[in-house]
Amino acid sequence: MRRLRWLLPALIMIGWLVVGAFGGPYAGKLSEIAENDASAFLPESAEATEVQRLLQHFPGSEAAPAVVVAERQSGITAADRGYLRQVRDTVSGIEGVKPPVSPVIPAADNKALQFVVPVSGDPTATVDTLRQRLDEQRPQGLSVFVTGPAGQIADLSEAFSGIDGLLLVVAGSVVAAILIVVYRSPLLPIVVLLSALFALGLASLVVYLFADGGVLAVNGQSQGILFILVFGAATDYALLLVSRYREELRGTADRYSAVRRAWRATLEPILASAGTVILGLLCLLFSDLASNQDLGPVAAIGIAAALLASLTFLPAALVLFGRAAFWPFRPRFGSKPPESGGIWGRVAARVDKGPRVVWVVTSLVLVAGAAFLPQLRAEGTAQSELFLTPVESVAGQEVLGRHFPAGAGSPAIVIADADATPAVLSATRSVEGVSSAEAAGTAGGLVRVDAVLDAPADSDAAVATVQRLRDSVHGVRGADALVGGQTAVQLDTRETSKRDRIVIIPIVLAVVLAVLALLLRALIAPLLLVATVVLSFAATMGISALVFNHIFDFPGADPAVPLFAFVFLVALGIDYNIFLMTRVREETLASGTREGTLRGLTVTGGVITSAGVVLAATFSALAVLPILFLAQMAFIVAFGVLLDTFVVRSLLVPALTIDIGPKVWWPSRLAREGFPKSDSGMPTRA
């Protein structure tokens, strides 16, 4: 029988090795099906989305324009014109180019030339080939760029190309270094990292199958967040389980029994933690933005995979390795736990000495940080400002804006009833900020009008022009006119993001509150925990606003940043309160609220702090990708997790719990004075 009980752990480990070997390669394959163009982020109910659908009736409308622009400050020469015309005549042979290619158009100041190349499908390879072609025999002193929507998509894909390589290496290295410091063991960090890698392999396989089957879509943002969430969550759950396992090894000589006890003791908080994050992420399904709707399930799959690996592979590995996993500092049977004599014992004593002072001071600090929240500029940024490093499409757009109508190559698109064409053209041309407007074709009784804007298509000025354009053409009777295009997508995305915040944030709060109430069998404690996490979120966003505006000098933030930050910080921030308060409740059953809180803080302080540092470090790894949105999310989540770990969970929550006393457990029986001990002095179940 003793041999048989090792059989199950061995089979579990073999099963995960198979999963890792089969699913691991799909982490790299996700980049092959990622959609990073603007259409992947379209609001489902927006006007620009309807225009996108109607454009399918027009031949060639599925192509994205790549704008080739050449500049010579001293003036374009005959050789320059000949060179660009020669390239223009040969680009039709490049795979992905969908003729007709526009003629070469000179600028009025004779310092620039441009032509537009329609590109179908994923433009990345086509744009790369086009850029290589342009570098061949380019006249000396002539600057040539490929910009426009196709150029921006290609540069965005290039920026995301480090997700399945550099990001994983950085995140894995950071986690490994922290785990070595935490465990002071060379073996245990390897076991934990294997658990995270196997979870990532499983999650990548499932996401790939869903995306390849058309069930959901993947983009660079969701792919990066998936990798980081899996690493962070798997490591967090591992820290909690391993910490309890080490604690049990001091009380039992049998490693199998120690794993079983640790697994049972941590099952509820780990399930509650993962369930809270999964449900919080799935609340993104209520978003009207396609990118948000897809991110929710993608990230939830990652958390589910991390949960499964942590509750199966990791316990099996701990059973097989036993105390050797902690070498050279193996926990000895009968040894005393070190927590009470360490820093967390002193923190608990300080909280116990003056709980009211502690929670009042920490609350004031958080409120002070939250006061800067109105300074956060999250109205959106230009597409060209998404990149944190110089890219060709941005440089080309600047050249285009100096010598041509800046919106050339990315016109606003008006779709209307063909019978109303003259009135729609008149209404379009009358709008301030519209450089020119021409009918670009008819299909199915509809007309397409392309309106070239004076301002760059991704600028705030262009967004304002599109809003005026909509007001103008909507007023044409019988035209049923709709306005779409790149700028319209940007406008609709901003408006929809505001709507999503109003709808989704209350849903997330309700879900988190319900999970906590079921877990803690109380109402006061869950309300308290949710309130502290919301305050921590507000403080985080306030401090982030100061850092973004005055230190990093960011141009602003995507409208989705506050929503994503809220979902991640509330769902992940509540994790540590779950880890703390489930242990506090367990200890309260035996020794009362005050002693239970102090004991819970002491024994969980080290592991929860380590988990917070690991999660903050893994999210910080997102900053290696030169994308504004990911850099901002990296800072916000990392700072917010650390704030929640070291201030909210370590000081504010324990101090409030002690000051409120047993009533924090209302309406359960733990709220009664004198509970939890019965008249006989034996612990009683709540």
PyMOL commands that set and color helices and strands:
alter all, ss='L'
color gray80, all
select helices_A, chain A and resi 4-23+26-33+38-41+47-57+78-93+123-135+148-183+188-212+220-249+255-286+290-311+313-326+339-341+343-353+355-370+373-375+383-386+392-403+418-429+460-474+486-520+524-550+561-591+593-624+628-665+669-671
alter helices_A, ss='H'
color red, helices_A
select strands_A, chain A and resi 64-71+105-106+112-119+143-147+412-417+434-443+446-453+482-484
alter strands_A, ss='S'
color yellow, strands_A
deselect
rebuild
show_as cartoon
